[in-house]
Structure formats: C-alpha cells, structure tokens
Amino acid sequence: VQLVESGGGLVQPGGSLRLSCAASGFTFSSYFMSWYRQAPGKERELVATIPSAAGSANYADSVRGRFTISRDNAKKTVYLQMNSLKPEDTAVYYCNARSVFSTRSYWGQGTQVTVSS
C-alpha cells in the first residue's frame, strides 16, 4: 500500500497550490479520502474529506471556500486545490485513506506547504 503526496512548496500569501496523492495497493474506490495537516507544535487536523463515490465533500471551517478536494478513481488520485493561501496554512499536508467497510486506514508521508512572503 502506498500513498504518495506531491505538489507542496513555498508560495506567497494569496497564491495557490495543488496537492496530489497517488494511491496504490488497495481498492481506491472503496475508501474515503482525506487531507490532514500538521503545523509545528500543533495537533494534526482534518482539512477536507471526499466520499468514495457520490456525495458532498466536507471541509474544515478554516479552509472552506478556499480549498477544494477532488478525486479521480480511474487514476487512483486525490487532489487538494488550495487558493488564497494564508501564512496560517503553513503545515505538512498528509493524505489519508479510510475504508468504507472497516477501520482500515492508510497515511502518506506528507508534503510541506509553506506560505510566506
């Protein structure tokens, strides 16, 4: 099983980034997919979740209206489009897969996002 994040980097406030998470080794379409983030000295927090099939995504209040989660089940990839980035969005962003049918869960290794001028 692998979840490989990419797309992180340094961006100025107000800028945009698109994170990707490529999955392999499990039935992607049977998993909820989420993005979490963890800033230095803080707890890991849920940013956004997208259902395995039809249904609406859910967002943390702090990112709603600025971030969009999406998935491509054919490519086994989940995305996080981040717009209007703020310095407080600086964190390591992690991809998570959680089974629809069990408590099984997988994590990626994380990708650093730094928002700074």
C-alpha positions as CSV (number, residue, x, y, z in Angstrom):
1,V,0.0,0.0,0.0
2,Q,1.3,3.4,-0.9
3,L,0.0,7.0,-0.7
4,V,2.4,9.4,-2.3
5,E,1.8,13.1,-1.9
6,S,3.3,15.8,-4.2
7,G,2.8,19.4,-5.1
8,G,3.9,21.1,-1.9
9,G,6.3,24.0,-1.8
10,L,6.8,27.7,-1.0
11,V,4.1,30.1,-2.1
12,Q,3.4,33.8,-1.3
13,P,0.2,34.7,0.6
14,G,-2.7,34.9,-1.7
15,G,-1.2,32.3,-4.0
16,S,-2.3,28.8,-5.0
17,L,-1.0,25.3,-4.9
18,R,-2.5,21.9,-6.0
19,L,-1.5,18.9,-4.0
20,S,-1.9,15.4,-5.4
21,C,-1.9,12.0,-3.7
22,A,-1.4,8.9,-5.8
23,A,-2.7,5.7,-4.3
24,S,-1.7,2.1,-5.0
25,G,-2.1,-1.3,-3.4
26,F,-5.8,-1.1,-2.3
27,T,-9.2,-0.6,-3.8
28,F,-9.2,3.2,-4.1
29,S,-12.9,3.5,-4.9
30,S,-13.8,1.8,-1.6
31,Y,-12.1,4.4,0.6
32,F,-12.9,7.8,1.9
33,M,-10.0,10.1,1.0
34,S,-9.0,13.0,3.2
35,W,-6.3,15.6,3.6
36,Y,-4.9,16.4,7.0
37,R,-2.3,19.0,8.0
38,Q,0.0,19.4,10.9
39,A,1.7,22.7,11.8
40,P,4.8,22.8,14.1
41,G,3.8,22.4,17.7
42,K,0.1,21.7,16.8
43,E,-2.1,18.7,16.6
44,R,-2.8,17.1,13.2
45,E,-6.1,18.4,11.9
46,L,-8.6,17.3,9.3
47,V,-8.7,19.7,6.3
48,A,-11.1,18.0,3.9
49,T,-12.8,14.7,3.2
50,I,-14.4,13.3,0.0
51,P,-16.7,10.3,-0.1
52,S,-15.8,7.2,-2.0
53,A,-18.5,7.7,-4.6
54,A,-21.3,10.2,-4.9
55,G,-21.7,12.8,-2.1
56,S,-20.5,16.1,-0.9
57,A,-17.1,16.8,0.4
58,N,-16.6,18.2,3.9
59,Y,-14.2,21.0,4.9
60,A,-12.7,22.5,8.0
61,D,-14.2,25.9,8.7
62,S,-10.7,27.4,8.3
63,V,-10.4,26.4,4.6
64,R,-14.0,26.3,3.4
65,G,-14.4,28.4,0.3
66,R,-10.6,28.5,-0.4
67,F,-9.7,24.8,-0.7
68,T,-11.3,22.1,-3.0
69,I,-10.9,18.4,-2.6
70,S,-11.5,16.1,-5.6
71,R,-10.7,12.6,-6.7
72,D,-10.2,10.6,-9.9
73,N,-11.0,7.0,-9.2
74,A,-9.7,5.9,-12.6
75,K,-6.3,7.5,-11.8
76,K,-6.5,6.5,-8.1
77,T,-5.6,10.0,-7.2
78,V,-7.0,12.6,-4.8
79,Y,-6.3,16.3,-5.1
80,L,-6.4,19.4,-2.9
81,Q,-6.7,22.7,-4.8
82,M,-5.6,25.4,-2.4
83,N,-6.4,29.0,-3.3
84,S,-6.0,32.3,-1.4
85,L,-3.3,30.8,0.8
86,K,-2.5,32.3,4.1
87,P,0.6,32.0,6.3
88,E,-1.5,30.0,8.8
89,D,-2.0,27.4,6.1
90,T,1.7,26.5,6.5
91,A,2.0,22.9,7.6
92,V,2.9,19.4,6.5
93,Y,-0.1,18.1,4.5
94,Y,-1.0,14.4,4.7
95,C,-3.2,12.2,2.6
96,N,-5.3,9.6,4.3
97,A,-7.4,6.7,3.0
98,R,-10.1,5.2,5.3
99,S,-12.0,2.1,4.3
100,V,-15.8,2.4,3.8
101,F,-16.2,-1.1,5.2
102,S,-13.8,-1.3,8.1
103,T,-11.5,0.7,10.3
104,R,-8.5,0.2,8.0
105,S,-6.7,3.4,7.3
106,Y,-3.5,4.4,5.5
107,W,-1.3,7.5,5.6
108,G,1.0,9.2,3.1
109,Q,4.4,10.5,4.1
110,G,3.4,14.2,3.9
111,T,4.3,17.2,1.8
112,Q,5.4,20.5,3.1
113,V,3.4,23.7,2.3
114,T,4.9,27.0,3.3
115,V,3.1,30.2,2.8
116,S,5.4,33.2,3.3
117,S,6.5,36.4,1.6
